Amino acid sequence: MARKPTLDGPKQREVLAILAMGCSRAAAAGYVGCSRDAIGRLAARDPGFASQLARAESLAQIDFMKSIRSATENDKQWRAAAWALERRYPEDFRLRGPDCLTPGELAEFIAEISEIILQELPASRYRKAVLKRLQEMTPRIRGGESPPEQTPETSDDESQ
Protein backbone atom coordinates (compact mmCIF):
# COMPACT_ATOMS: atom_id res chain seq x y z
CA MET A 1 0.00 0.00 0.00
CA ALA A 2 1.42 3.41 -1.00
CA ARG A 3 1.95 5.92 1.72
CA LYS A 4 -0.11 9.11 1.46
CA PRO A 5 2.19 12.11 0.87
CA THR A 6 2.65 14.27 3.93
CA LEU A 7 2.44 17.43 1.87
CA ASP A 8 -0.29 16.97 -0.71
CA GLY A 9 -1.50 19.80 -2.96
CA PRO A 10 -3.82 21.51 -0.44
CA LYS A 11 -1.21 21.37 2.32
CA GLN A 12 1.43 22.78 -0.03
CA ARG A 13 -0.87 25.72 -0.81
CA GLU A 14 -1.43 26.28 2.93
CA VAL A 15 2.32 26.23 3.57
CA LEU A 16 2.87 28.79 0.80
CA ALA A 17 0.06 31.04 2.10
CA ILE A 18 1.42 30.90 5.66
CA LEU A 19 4.95 31.74 4.47
CA ALA A 20 3.62 34.59 2.33
CA MET A 21 2.11 36.10 5.48
CA GLY A 22 5.55 36.15 7.07
CA CYS A 23 5.48 33.09 9.29
CA SER A 24 8.42 30.71 9.54
CA ARG A 25 8.67 27.31 7.91
CA ALA A 26 8.41 25.79 11.37
CA ALA A 27 5.09 27.59 11.96
CA ALA A 28 3.78 26.50 8.56
CA ALA A 29 4.84 22.90 9.20
CA GLY A 30 3.16 22.89 12.59
CA TYR A 31 -0.06 24.24 11.11
CA VAL A 32 -0.32 21.65 8.33
CA GLY A 33 0.93 18.77 10.50
CA CYS A 34 4.31 17.94 9.03
CA SER A 35 7.91 18.61 9.96
CA ARG A 36 9.97 21.58 8.84
CA ASP A 37 12.33 19.09 7.20
CA ALA A 38 9.44 17.67 5.15
CA ILE A 39 9.00 21.08 3.53
CA GLY A 40 12.73 21.21 2.73
CA ARG A 41 12.75 17.66 1.36
CA LEU A 42 9.77 18.37 -0.89
CA ALA A 43 11.46 21.53 -2.16
CA ALA A 44 14.63 19.51 -2.91
CA ARG A 45 12.60 16.97 -4.93
CA ASP A 46 10.22 19.42 -6.63
CA PRO A 47 11.82 22.46 -8.31
CA GLY A 48 8.39 23.99 -8.91
CA PHE A 49 7.54 23.88 -5.21
CA ALA A 50 11.02 25.16 -4.36
CA SER A 51 10.44 28.16 -6.62
CA GLN A 52 7.02 28.84 -5.09
CA LEU A 53 8.52 28.50 -1.61
CA ALA A 54 11.24 31.07 -2.34
CA ARG A 55 8.68 33.43 -3.87
CA ALA A 56 6.33 33.13 -0.86
CA GLU A 57 9.17 33.86 1.59
CA SER A 58 10.33 36.81 -0.51
CA LEU A 59 6.79 38.17 -0.77
CA ALA A 60 6.50 38.33 3.02
CA GLN A 61 9.81 40.17 3.29
CA ILE A 62 8.79 42.64 0.60
CA ASP A 63 5.42 43.25 2.26
CA PHE A 64 7.09 43.88 5.62
CA MET A 65 9.55 46.30 4.07
CA LYS A 66 6.70 48.13 2.28
CA SER A 67 4.96 48.58 5.62
CA ILE A 68 8.13 49.79 7.31
CA ARG A 69 8.91 52.11 4.39
CA SER A 70 5.39 53.51 4.53
CA ALA A 71 5.68 54.07 8.29
CA THR A 72 8.94 55.97 7.82
CA GLU A 73 7.12 58.60 5.77
CA ASN A 74 5.41 59.71 8.96
CA ASP A 75 7.91 61.62 11.12
CA LYS A 76 6.27 60.23 14.26
CA GLN A 77 7.22 56.72 13.13
CA TRP A 78 10.99 57.26 13.14
CA ARG A 79 11.44 53.95 14.97
CA ALA A 80 10.40 52.09 11.81
CA ALA A 81 13.20 53.83 9.90
CA ALA A 82 15.68 53.05 12.67
CA TRP A 83 14.58 49.41 12.71
CA ALA A 84 15.00 49.12 8.95
CA LEU A 85 18.46 50.71 9.02
CA GLU A 86 19.62 48.46 11.88
CA ARG A 87 18.64 45.35 9.96
CA ARG A 88 19.51 46.39 6.41
CA TYR A 89 22.87 47.97 7.28
CA PRO A 90 23.86 46.33 10.58
CA GLU A 91 27.55 47.22 10.32
CA ASP A 92 26.68 50.92 10.40
CA PHE A 93 23.45 51.06 12.41
CA ARG A 94 22.98 48.04 14.70
CA LEU A 95 22.73 48.70 18.39
CA ARG A 96 25.99 47.98 20.15
CA GLY A 97 26.88 47.79 23.78
CA PRO A 98 29.04 50.52 25.28
CA ASP A 99 32.06 48.20 25.38
CA CYS A 100 31.78 46.99 21.78
CA LEU A 101 34.18 48.17 19.06
CA THR A 102 33.68 47.93 15.32
CA PRO A 103 36.50 46.43 13.25
CA GLY A 104 37.35 49.94 12.03
CA GLU A 105 37.55 51.32 15.56
CA LEU A 106 39.75 48.42 16.63
CA ALA A 107 42.05 48.99 13.64
CA GLU A 108 42.31 52.68 14.60
CA PHE A 109 43.20 51.64 18.14
CA ILE A 110 45.96 49.36 16.87
CA ALA A 111 47.26 52.20 14.68
CA GLU A 112 47.43 54.46 17.73
CA ILE A 113 49.27 51.78 19.72
CA SER A 114 51.69 51.43 16.81
CA GLU A 115 52.38 55.15 16.89
CA ILE A 116 53.08 55.02 20.63
CA ILE A 117 55.49 52.14 20.08
CA LEU A 118 57.29 54.09 17.37
CA GLN A 119 57.74 56.99 19.73
CA GLU A 120 58.58 55.13 22.93
CA LEU A 121 60.61 52.02 22.14
CA PRO A 122 64.28 52.94 22.13
CA ALA A 123 65.70 50.46 19.65
CA SER A 124 64.49 50.19 16.07
CA ARG A 125 64.80 46.41 15.97
CA TYR A 126 62.28 46.10 18.82
CA ARG A 127 59.89 48.54 17.17
CA LYS A 128 60.02 46.65 13.89
CA ALA A 129 59.22 43.31 15.52
CA VAL A 130 56.31 44.63 17.56
CA LEU A 131 54.86 46.66 14.68
CA LYS A 132 55.10 43.66 12.37
CA ARG A 133 53.06 41.58 14.80
CA LEU A 134 50.44 44.32 15.17
CA GLN A 135 50.17 44.69 11.40
CA GLU A 136 49.65 40.95 11.06
CA MET A 137 46.61 41.28 13.34
CA THR A 138 45.01 44.12 11.42
CA PRO A 139 43.81 42.15 8.35
CA ARG A 140 42.01 39.67 10.60
CA ILE A 141 40.29 42.51 12.43
CA ARG A 142 39.22 44.27 9.23
CA GLY A 143 37.98 41.07 7.67
CA GLY A 144 40.83 40.46 5.27
CA GLU A 145 41.81 43.97 4.18
CA SER A 146 45.51 44.66 4.01
CA PRO A 147 46.72 47.20 6.54
CA PRO A 148 48.46 50.35 5.39
CA GLU A 149 52.20 49.88 5.33
CA GLN A 150 54.11 51.50 8.16
CA THR A 151 57.83 51.81 8.20
CA PRO A 152 59.31 52.22 11.66
CA GLU A 153 61.57 55.19 12.04
CA THR A 154 65.22 54.32 12.32
CA SER A 155 67.43 56.09 14.75
CA ASP A 156 70.91 56.14 16.10
CA ASP A 157 69.85 54.08 19.07
CA GLU A 158 69.84 50.72 17.21
CA SER A 159 72.05 49.08 19.79
CA GLN A 160 69.92 49.89 22.84
Secondary structure in CASP SS format (residue, H / E / C, confidence):
PFRMAT SS
TARGET T0000
AUTHOR 0000-0000-0000
METHOD secondary structure of the structure
MODEL  1
M C 1.00
A C 1.00
R C 1.00
K C 1.00
P C 1.00
T C 1.00
L C 1.00
D C 1.00
G H 1.00
P H 1.00
K H 1.00
Q H 1.00
R H 1.00
E H 1.00
V H 1.00
L H 1.00
A H 1.00
I H 1.00
L H 1.00
A H 1.00
M C 1.00
G C 1.00
C C 1.00
S C 1.00
R H 1.00
A H 1.00
A H 1.00
A H 1.00
A H 1.00
G H 1.00
Y H 1.00
V H 1.00
G C 1.00
C C 1.00
S C 1.00
R H 1.00
D H 1.00
A H 1.00
I H 1.00
G H 1.00
R H 1.00
L H 1.00
A H 1.00
A H 1.00
R H 1.00
D C 1.00
P H 1.00
G H 1.00
F H 1.00
A H 1.00
S H 1.00
Q H 1.00
L H 1.00
A H 1.00
R H 1.00
A H 1.00
E H 1.00
S H 1.00
L H 1.00
A H 1.00
Q H 1.00
I H 1.00
D H 1.00
F H 1.00
M H 1.00
K H 1.00
S H 1.00
I H 1.00
R H 1.00
S H 1.00
A H 1.00
T H 1.00
E C 1.00
N C 1.00
D H 1.00
K H 1.00
Q H 1.00
W H 1.00
R H 1.00
A H 1.00
A H 1.00
A H 1.00
W H 1.00
A H 1.00
L H 1.00
E H 1.00
R H 1.00
R H 1.00
Y C 1.00
P H 1.00
E H 1.00
D H 1.00
F H 1.00
R C 1.00
L C 1.00
R C 1.00
G C 1.00
P C 1.00
D C 1.00
C C 1.00
L C 1.00
T C 1.00
P H 1.00
G H 1.00
E H 1.00
L H 1.00
A H 1.00
E H 1.00
F H 1.00
I H 1.00
A H 1.00
E H 1.00
I H 1.00
S H 1.00
E H 1.00
I H 1.00
I H 1.00
L H 1.00
Q H 1.00
E H 1.00
L C 1.00
P C 1.00
A C 1.00
S H 1.00
R H 1.00
Y H 1.00
R H 1.00
K H 1.00
A H 1.00
V H 1.00
L H 1.00
K H 1.00
R H 1.00
L H 1.00
Q H 1.00
E H 1.00
M H 1.00
T H 1.00
P H 1.00
R H 1.00
I H 1.00
R H 1.00
G C 1.00
G C 1.00
E C 1.00
S C 1.00
P C 1.00
P C 1.00
E C 1.00
Q C 1.00
T C 1.00
P C 1.00
E C 1.00
T C 1.00
S C 1.00
D C 1.00
D C 1.00
E C 1.00
S C 1.00
Q C 1.00
END
